[in-house]
Amino acid sequence: MGHGIHAAAVMGQLRTAVRTLARHDVPPAELLRSLDAVVADLGEDEMATCVYAVHDAATGTCVIARAGHPPPAVVTPDAALTFLDGPPGTPLGTGGQDFRTEEVQLPPGSLLTLYTDGLIEARDRDLDQGMAQLAGALRRVDQPLEELCDGILRRLLPCAQQDDVAVLLARTRPV
């Protein structure tokens, strides 16, 4: 959490840790426990939120763990939209959290949306309004991912955005 060079350096360290743990197929909840320890080792003032998902394209199963991060959104091929309400966990660096996972089936053609809180929260918009706006923007799932992402950003972000925002869209395909 935060802005500037220090926050970027911390995120770089966490990104490296995630890649290392992911390469060893560490399950999502265990990965978050390891990251929690990494953040705690960086200092008591450090915190970060995270969502980690592992999708098995052969079975359609997606296992997700969260550490204080907003819930992922899923849009199935029949246009049903769901915000996954699995255990949210606490931000990384707060220590002692027993992170848990949520397992969902994602049929081929489903859209998984991961995003930071800066997309849905703003001074003039509460969390529920932001999630409703995101849900409305995700209803156009037939678009190419880049166009859909551009539409989401246009719809949800004011011109003078104060927070950093990240959006990741992934569409499932059969293997």
Summary of the structure (lengths in Angstrom):
residues: 175
radius of gyration: 16.3
end to end distance: 37.1
largest distance: 46.2
contacts: 510
relative contact order: 0.15
helix: 36%
strand: 23%
